[in-house]
Amino acid sequence: MLMRGHISGLEFQPNSGFEYGSVTLTGQNLLDVVEVAIGDVPAPVFTVVTPSRISALVPAGARTGPISIKTNSDLLTSAEQFVVIPGSSPTSDFDQRDLLTQSEVPESRWYVRARGGWGPRPREYRPVDPPASCDPIAWKRARVTAVAMRYIGLEYRPHHIPRWNPDPALVGEEEAGMGLDCSNFTAWVYNYALGISFVSKVEKQAKGPRAPGRKLDRDEPLAPGDLLFIRNLKQTRLSHVAINIDGTHIIDSHRGHDYYGVHIREFQGWHSKCFAWARRVIE
């Protein structure tokens, strides 16, 4: 029987950051870690990369304090504190952004007729400036993750905006109710988060003159916020797009036999096997 040692030697980098940013933990015997907490708040996503390294997402509501890791039999707390940078929250203006209607089409016209099932086009949100105290690239990537995670549980629907809520008489049973499909989800997240607008079709997000950012080389490591394009099972066409969280986890809106709508998933199975390429919007 394989006996694992006690977890020990916990350190982390960077020593400061913000909600939805990433932090790397190092130590010994980390394979059995089941929870990572930053300032007593559990990380929503973490990956045991190797027996000596963990990548974790700084949780919403994190406070300055030590980082702790837990197995089923051990608890280890860092000697140093992780500092949450004051005034750095990527979500601080969401309340003000939410006061804006999601489309510049008057709401009185949203349900006049079925617009091909897609509903009104989204408004173009204004760009944002990262706090001066933060790494601007890391902060923007964290903000994209924060916006995407707001919609966990939203249904899969072929709609342009998440608030459009048509009834079956207007669009049919399958398209009724609120939701977003995969490429409208990615377009909405970037628009709301950073004021970056791009086309909502998978193929045009992936390639061509209207595709956002740049296509990554095959050997480039993924970064948070990268768009991941997936082929169908027969590998004959692009059929899906997701947002990378940490190279091991993704978030997307998908209609599959075992999952439906917006969720965080591991980047494995069909998503990994049929992965075509990635595009980087933030750099």
C-alpha positions as CSV (number, residue, x, y, z in Angstrom):
1,M,0.0,0.0,0.0
2,L,1.4,3.4,-1.0
3,M,1.8,5.7,2.0
4,R,1.8,9.4,1.4
5,G,3.6,11.8,3.7
6,H,2.1,14.7,5.5
7,I,1.7,18.0,3.6
8,S,4.5,20.5,4.5
9,G,6.6,23.4,3.4
10,L,3.7,25.6,2.1
11,E,4.8,28.7,0.3
12,F,3.1,30.8,-2.5
13,Q,3.6,33.3,-5.2
14,P,2.7,36.1,-5.8
15,N,2.3,37.3,-2.2
16,S,-0.4,39.7,-3.2
17,G,-3.3,39.9,-5.6
18,F,-7.0,40.3,-6.2
19,E,-10.2,38.3,-6.5
20,Y,-10.3,35.9,-9.4
21,G,-6.6,36.2,-9.9
22,S,-4.3,33.2,-9.7
23,V,-1.8,32.2,-7.1
24,T,0.7,29.3,-7.2
25,L,1.3,27.2,-4.0
26,T,4.4,25.0,-3.5
27,G,5.1,22.4,-0.9
28,Q,5.5,18.7,-0.3
29,N,3.0,15.9,-0.6
30,L,0.2,17.9,-2.2
31,L,-1.5,15.2,-4.3
32,D,-4.3,14.6,-1.8
33,V,-5.2,18.3,-1.1
34,V,-9.0,18.6,-1.2
35,E,-9.4,22.3,-0.3
36,V,-7.4,25.5,-0.7
37,A,-8.5,28.6,1.3
38,I,-7.3,32.2,1.1
39,G,-8.0,34.3,4.1
40,D,-10.4,31.5,5.3
41,V,-12.4,31.7,2.0
42,P,-12.3,28.5,-0.1
43,A,-10.9,28.8,-3.6
44,P,-13.7,28.0,-6.1
45,V,-11.2,26.4,-8.5
46,F,-7.8,24.8,-7.9
47,T,-5.6,22.3,-9.7
48,V,-3.0,20.0,-8.2
49,V,-0.4,20.4,-11.0
50,T,2.3,18.2,-9.4
51,P,2.9,16.7,-6.0
52,S,4.7,19.9,-5.1
53,R,2.6,22.6,-6.9
54,I,-1.0,23.8,-6.9
55,S,-2.6,26.5,-9.0
56,A,-5.6,28.2,-7.3
57,L,-8.1,30.9,-8.1
58,V,-8.4,33.7,-5.5
59,P,-12.0,33.6,-4.4
60,A,-14.6,36.4,-4.3
61,G,-14.6,37.9,-0.9
62,A,-11.0,36.9,-0.1
63,R,-9.4,38.8,2.7
64,T,-5.8,39.4,3.6
65,G,-4.6,36.4,5.6
66,P,-2.7,33.1,5.4
67,I,-3.4,30.5,2.8
68,S,-4.4,27.0,4.1
69,I,-4.6,23.7,2.4
70,K,-6.4,20.6,3.6
71,T,-6.4,16.9,3.0
72,N,-8.8,14.4,4.5
73,S,-6.4,14.1,7.4
74,D,-4.1,17.2,7.4
75,L,-4.5,20.9,7.6
76,L,-1.5,23.2,6.9
77,T,-1.5,27.0,7.1
78,S,1.1,29.3,5.6
79,A,3.4,31.3,7.8
80,E,3.0,34.4,5.5
81,Q,-0.1,36.3,4.6
82,F,-1.5,36.7,1.2
83,V,-2.3,40.4,0.8
84,V,-5.5,41.3,-1.1
85,I,-4.6,44.6,-2.8
86,P,-6.9,47.4,-1.5
87,G,-9.3,48.7,-4.1
88,S,-8.4,46.0,-6.6
89,S,-11.7,44.1,-6.9
90,P,-12.4,43.3,-10.6
91,T,-16.2,43.4,-9.7
92,S,-16.4,46.7,-8.0
93,D,-18.4,48.4,-10.8
94,F,-20.7,45.6,-11.6
95,D,-23.6,47.2,-9.7
96,Q,-23.3,50.3,-11.9
97,R,-22.9,48.3,-15.1
98,D,-26.0,46.3,-14.2
99,L,-28.1,49.5,-14.1
100,L,-27.6,49.7,-17.9
101,T,-30.1,47.9,-20.1
102,Q,-28.4,44.9,-21.8
103,S,-29.5,46.2,-25.2
104,E,-30.0,49.6,-26.7
105,V,-33.1,48.3,-28.4
106,P,-36.0,49.6,-26.1
107,E,-37.3,46.8,-24.0
108,S,-40.8,47.6,-25.3
109,R,-39.6,46.1,-28.6
110,W,-37.8,43.1,-27.4
111,Y,-40.8,40.9,-27.8
112,V,-42.5,42.4,-30.8
113,R,-41.3,39.6,-33.0
114,A,-39.0,36.7,-32.9
115,R,-35.6,38.0,-34.2
116,G,-34.6,34.6,-35.6
117,G,-34.7,33.3,-32.0
118,W,-31.7,35.4,-31.0
119,G,-33.4,38.5,-29.5
120,P,-32.1,42.0,-29.3
121,R,-28.4,42.8,-30.0
122,P,-26.3,43.6,-26.9
123,R,-25.3,47.2,-26.1
124,E,-21.6,48.0,-26.4
125,Y,-20.2,48.5,-22.9
126,R,-17.5,51.0,-22.2
127,P,-13.9,49.9,-21.7
128,V,-12.5,49.8,-18.2
129,D,-9.2,50.9,-16.7
130,P,-7.4,48.5,-14.3
131,P,-6.4,50.0,-10.9
132,A,-3.0,51.5,-11.0
133,S,-1.9,49.2,-8.2
134,C,-2.5,46.0,-10.2
135,D,-0.8,44.3,-13.1
136,P,-3.2,45.4,-15.9
137,I,-3.1,42.1,-17.9
138,A,-3.6,39.9,-14.9
139,W,-6.4,42.1,-13.7
140,K,-8.2,42.1,-17.0
141,R,-7.9,38.3,-17.2
142,A,-9.3,38.1,-13.6
143,R,-12.2,40.3,-14.6
144,V,-13.1,38.1,-17.6
145,T,-13.2,35.1,-15.2
146,A,-15.3,37.0,-12.7
147,V,-17.9,37.9,-15.3
148,A,-18.0,34.4,-16.7
149,M,-18.6,32.9,-13.3
150,R,-21.5,35.2,-12.6
151,Y,-23.5,33.2,-15.1
152,I,-22.9,29.7,-13.7
153,G,-26.3,27.9,-14.0
154,L,-27.6,30.0,-16.8
155,E,-29.4,27.9,-19.4
156,Y,-28.2,27.2,-22.9
157,R,-30.2,29.3,-25.4
158,P,-29.5,30.8,-28.8
159,H,-29.8,34.4,-27.5
160,H,-27.6,37.5,-27.8
161,I,-28.2,38.8,-24.2
162,P,-28.7,36.8,-21.0
163,R,-31.8,38.9,-19.9
164,W,-33.9,38.2,-23.0
165,N,-36.7,35.9,-21.7
166,P,-39.1,35.0,-24.6
167,D,-42.0,32.8,-24.1
168,P,-42.7,29.6,-26.2
169,A,-45.3,31.3,-28.3
170,L,-42.6,33.7,-29.6
171,V,-39.7,31.3,-30.2
172,G,-40.8,27.7,-29.4
173,E,-40.3,25.6,-26.4
174,E,-36.6,24.9,-26.8
175,E,-35.6,28.5,-27.2
176,A,-37.9,30.0,-24.5
177,G,-36.5,31.4,-21.3
178,M,-33.2,33.2,-20.5
179,G,-29.9,31.9,-21.6
180,L,-26.9,32.1,-23.9
181,D,-25.3,29.7,-26.4
182,C,-21.5,29.1,-26.4
183,S,-20.3,32.0,-28.7
184,N,-22.9,34.5,-27.5
185,F,-21.6,33.7,-24.0
186,T,-18.0,34.4,-24.8
187,A,-19.0,37.6,-26.8
188,W,-21.1,38.7,-23.9
189,V,-18.4,38.1,-21.2
190,Y,-15.8,40.1,-23.1
191,N,-18.2,42.9,-23.9
192,Y,-19.5,43.3,-20.4
193,A,-16.1,42.8,-18.7
194,L,-13.9,44.9,-20.9
195,G,-16.0,46.7,-23.5
196,I,-14.5,44.5,-26.2
197,S,-17.1,43.6,-28.8
198,F,-16.7,40.9,-31.3
199,V,-18.9,38.8,-33.6
200,S,-21.0,36.1,-31.9
201,K,-20.6,33.2,-34.4
202,V,-18.1,30.5,-33.5
203,E,-16.4,30.3,-36.8
204,K,-15.9,34.1,-37.0
205,Q,-14.6,34.3,-33.5
206,A,-12.1,31.6,-34.4
207,K,-10.6,32.9,-37.6
208,G,-10.9,35.6,-40.3
209,P,-10.7,39.4,-40.2
210,R,-13.2,39.8,-37.4
211,A,-11.7,37.2,-35.0
212,P,-10.6,38.8,-31.7
213,G,-7.0,38.8,-30.6
214,R,-4.5,36.4,-32.1
215,K,-4.3,32.7,-32.7
216,L,-1.8,31.0,-30.3
217,D,0.9,28.8,-31.5
218,R,0.4,25.1,-30.6
219,D,3.2,25.1,-28.0
220,E,2.2,28.4,-26.2
221,P,0.8,27.8,-22.7
222,L,-2.8,28.9,-22.1
223,A,-3.6,32.0,-20.0
224,P,-6.8,32.8,-18.2
225,G,-9.4,34.3,-20.6
226,D,-8.1,32.6,-23.7
227,L,-10.8,31.5,-26.1
228,L,-10.6,27.7,-26.8
229,F,-12.2,26.5,-30.0
230,I,-13.5,22.9,-30.2
231,R,-14.3,20.8,-33.3
232,N,-17.3,18.4,-33.5
233,L,-16.7,14.7,-32.7
234,K,-16.1,13.9,-36.4
235,Q,-13.5,16.7,-36.4
236,T,-15.0,18.2,-39.6
237,R,-15.9,21.7,-38.4
238,L,-15.6,24.1,-35.5
239,S,-18.6,23.7,-33.3
240,H,-17.9,25.2,-29.8
241,V,-16.0,27.8,-27.9
242,A,-15.0,28.0,-24.2
243,I,-13.1,30.3,-21.9
244,N,-9.9,29.0,-20.3
245,I,-9.7,29.5,-16.5
246,D,-6.4,27.8,-15.6
247,G,-5.4,25.4,-18.3
248,T,-7.1,22.6,-16.5
249,H,-10.6,24.2,-16.0
250,I,-12.8,26.0,-18.5
251,I,-16.1,27.7,-18.4
252,D,-18.6,27.6,-21.2
253,S,-22.3,27.3,-22.2
254,H,-22.9,23.9,-23.7
255,R,-25.8,21.7,-24.6
256,G,-24.7,18.1,-24.0
257,H,-26.1,14.8,-22.9
258,D,-24.7,15.1,-19.4
259,Y,-24.5,18.9,-18.8
260,Y,-26.4,21.9,-19.9
261,G,-25.8,25.6,-19.8
262,V,-23.0,27.6,-18.1
263,H,-20.7,25.6,-15.9
264,I,-17.0,25.2,-14.9
265,R,-15.7,22.0,-16.3
266,E,-12.4,20.2,-16.5
267,F,-10.6,20.6,-19.8
268,Q,-10.8,16.9,-20.8
269,G,-12.9,14.5,-22.8
270,W,-14.5,15.9,-25.9
271,H,-13.3,19.4,-25.1
272,S,-9.6,18.3,-25.0
273,K,-9.7,15.6,-27.6
274,C,-11.4,17.8,-30.2
275,F,-9.5,21.0,-29.2
276,A,-8.5,22.9,-32.4
277,W,-6.7,26.1,-31.3
278,A,-6.9,29.1,-28.9
279,R,-7.0,32.8,-29.4
280,R,-5.7,35.4,-26.9
281,V,-7.6,38.6,-26.5
282,I,-5.8,40.0,-23.5
283,E,-2.0,40.7,-23.7
